[in-house]
Structure formats: C-alpha cells, structure tokens
Amino acid sequence: MAMKIIHVALLASIKYFFTLPYAMIIGLEYKQAVIAVLIGGIGGFLFFFYLSKRLIFLTKYIRPFLCKIVPSPIKIRYHAFCERKTEVSKKTRIFSKKNRFFVRLRKNYGFWGIIVATPILLTIPVGAFLANKYYSQRRHIVLYMILSIIAWAGVLSGLVHIFPKIFF
C-alpha cells in the first residue's frame, strides 16, 4: 500500500490532472488518494520551482565562464549556447505550437493564468519553471501556486464523486 501511495505522489508531482482518478483505479482509498495527490503536487511544485531557480542562475551567470573554458571543437559545435543574447535575438526565431501557447498564456492571462493553468493544462514542472522565470519577484507566488493546487484537488475530487462512472 505504501508503494502505491509513493507512486501516486510521484505521478502527481509531474502530471497532476490524471493522478486522482488513477489513484482510485489502482485501489487507494479516497482519503489516501487525495492526500497522496496533494503531497505529490505541492512537493513537486516546490522541488521544480527551486530547481528551476538554480538552473536559471546557472545559465545566466555560469554560461560566460563555461564558454571561456570549453575547448574550441565543442564551442564550434554548440556555438548558439555561447552567443550573447543580443546576437541570438537578432536571428529569426522558430516557434512551435507549444511555445506559442506559453507566450499567449503569459500575454493574455499573465500571472494568474499561469497560477490557475499549471495543475490542469500545464504540467507542474513547466508551470514551476514559467512562474520562476517570469514572476519570481512576486511576493507570494509559492503560496498562490499551493492554493491553486489545493483548489484543483478539491475540484477534481468533487468531479470524481459527482461523476464516478466517467472515471471508473
């Protein structure tokens, strides 16, 4: 039983939306499933939020140092990594549908769009990265995201109770 709870918590830290029905399908009790989903969602967000903070720091401050010490054959192969931002921004960028979706989400809905959409439309790691990249200066971003995860758990558990035949 403990392995099922750990499995559900790890799954909730990546893809939150499908985890509660999955937990019910594999045989967890309702309370155990909700607690495992909440722990996984909140823990996954905190992990990926602080991990993305470190990764953004590394790419911002360590990149010039790495480009100086990297041997020239590697530097030639990965030349875009060592170019400055001004040089990269002059090139025409190619956007995929997913990138356009993220840009549209940020432009049209902003901070609250990322907060609300992270557990359902985006995955927890992507939402944590976007929140950290664009809104890390906001004071209560972690609190708002945790409240969003809890609220979506309530909505999903309500849907599981109202429409049990859809999920099972």
N, C-alpha and C positions, 0 to 999 in steps of 0.2 A: 504494500500500500504506500509506503514511503517513497518508493521508486516512482510510482505513478504521480505522486504529488510533486516530486522534484522534476519529473518530465514535463508536467503541465506548467510549472513555474518557469522552466527554461523556454518552453514554447511561447509562453505569454510575454517573455522579455523580447521576443523577436516579432511575432505576428499575433497581435492582441485580439483581433476581431474573432477569429475562429477558435480560440482556445476554450472558452466556456462550453460551447456545445461539444467540443471534442472531449473535454474532461468528463462531461456527463455520459458520453457514449462509452468511454473506456471503463466506466463503473465507479467513479468517485461519487461520494455523497454530495448533495448540493452545497452545504456549508464548506466542506473541504475544497470543492471546486472553486467557489468564489474566493476563498482565502488564498488558494494557490495562484489564481489568476491575478489577484490584487498584488500579492507579494512579487510575482514574476514581472508584472507590468511596471510597478513602481521601482523595483530593484533594477530591472533592465533599463529603464529611463535614466536612473541615477548613474548606472555604470557607463552607458553610452554618452551621456551628457558630459561627464568628467573626462572620459576617454577622448571625446572629440575636442574638448578644450586643450588637452595635451597635444593632439595631432595638429590642430590649427597652430598652436605655438611652435611646434617643430617645423612645420612647413614655412612659417613666416620668418623665424629667426635662425633656424639651423640651415636652411637651404643655401644662403650665400656661402656659408662655411663649407658645406658639402661640395658645392660647385668648385671651390678653390682646391680642395684636396683630392677630388676624383681624378683618376687617370684620363688622359685625353681620348683614348678609344671609347671609353664608357661615356664621356662627356659628348662626344660626337653622336653616339647612338641615341642618347637621351637629351638632345640639345634643347628641347622645349622646356624641360624641367629647369634648366639653368638660365633661360632667358629672363629678362626683367619683366615686370608686369606691364610696363608701358609698351614694350615691344610686342608682347603677346596680345595686348588689347587692340593693337593696330590691325592685326590679322582678322580676317573674317572668321567668325566662329560658326560652327555647325551645331545646331540644337536638335536634340531628339524630342520625341513626344513627351517623354518623362521630364526632361529639363524644362520644356515649355510649360508643363503642368505646374512644376515647382515655382517658376517665375510668375505665372498667372496667379497662383495661390498667394504668393507673397505680395504681389502688386495689388490685387483686388481685395484680399481679406486681411493681409498683414499679420500682425502678432496674434490676434485672436483666431484667425484662420488656421494657423499652424498649431495653436494650442488645441483647438477643437478637432481638427482633422487628423492629428497624429495617431491616436489609438485605432481609428477606423480606416481611413483612406491611406494614410502613410503608414509605414512601419515604425515601431518605436525607435530603432536606431537612426532612421532617416529624419524623423521628427526631432530627435535629440540633437542631431548634427545641425539641422536648419535653425533650431531655436538658439543653439550656442553660437552659430556663425553670424546670424543677423540680429539677434536680440539678447545677447549675453549681458549687455549693460542694463537691461531691465532689472528692477529690484527683486521682484517676487516670481520670476519665471519658473523656478523649480516648484514652488507652491502651486502656481496655476496649472502646471502640467500634471502634478499629482492629483489635484482636484478634478481635472479633466479625465484622468484615468479612472478615478473612483466613480465619477458620474457615468462614464460609458460602461463600467461594470454594472452599475445599477440598471441602466437601460437594457443591456444585454441579458441580465438575469431576469428582468421583467418580461422581455420577449420570450425567453425560454419557458417561463411559467405560463404566459398567455397562449403561446403557440407551441406546445410541446411536440405535436405531430410533425411540424416542419423540421425540427431539429433532430428528431429521433426516428 
